[in-house]
Amino acid sequence: MPGMAASPLIYENIALPVGQFEVHHLDWLLPESKEPLDHYCRRLMKGIHHERPVLVGVSFGGVIVQELAKLIEVEKLIIISSVKSTQEFPRRMRVSKKTGLHKLLPTSLIANFDWWSKFGRGIAPKKMELYKRYLNMNNQRYLDWALDTMIKWDQTTPLKGIVHIHGDQDHIFPIKYIKDCITVKGGTHVMIINRYRWFNENLPEIIAGK
C-alpha cells in the first residue's frame, strides 16, 4: 500500500526475487463522505485475493495495512516510514489531534500541482517532477479524509509481530519518537524511492525471516 496520495509507482524500483514472491499493489479508493477507517479498509480488502498475505505499507499506507491486518489473517505485517501507534506521533500531530488545526490546511491548493508549479517558490523543479510522478490521488475529498483519518487514528499500542522499517532522517515521523524498528541510516520519509537498493537487498530476508 503506497503512502498518502501516492500511487503504487513508488514501488517501481523494488525488485523482489521472481519465483519467491508474487507482488500485488493496492491503490487508494476515493473515500465516501465521512467514511470511517474500518469501512474504508473493508472496501479496500476486496482487492486482496490471497490467503495469509504479507502486507507492506508506506507512511499512511502503513496505517492502512495495520487496519487491514485486523480484518484478515496475515503472514507478516511490514510498515515503512510509518508509525505503530499514536505514541509515535510527533508533537505537532498530537497537538493537531487535540485542536483540529489540520483542518485549516488548504488541501484544495495542495491538490493543485499547477498552482504549486507557478507559486511554489523554493521547491526544486526535480522535486516537483517527483511529486507529479508519484502523487496521483490529488482529490480534495480524499486529502481532507486522509489527513483527518491519520491525525485521528486511535491505535494506542502496536500490533503484535509488526515489523517496522524506519529512516533516521525521517522528518515526518522523526526517529526519536519511534521504538523497536529496523533503522535505515540516512533514510528519509521517501526512502522507498531513493533508497530502493537497500530494500532490494534486505526486504526479501525480512519478509522470509521468522
Buried (B, 14 or more C-beta within 10 A) or exposed (E): BBBBBBBBBBBEBBBBEEEEEEEEBBEBBEBEEEBEBEEBBEEBBEEBEEEEBBBBBBBBBBBBBBBBBEEBEBEBBBBBBBBBBBBBBBEEBBBBBEEEEBEEEEBEEBBBBEEBBEEEEEEEEEEBEBBEBBBBBBBBBBBBBBBBBBBEBEBEEBBEEBBBBBBBBBEBBBBEBBEEBEEBEEBBBBBBBBBBEBBBEEBBEBBEEE
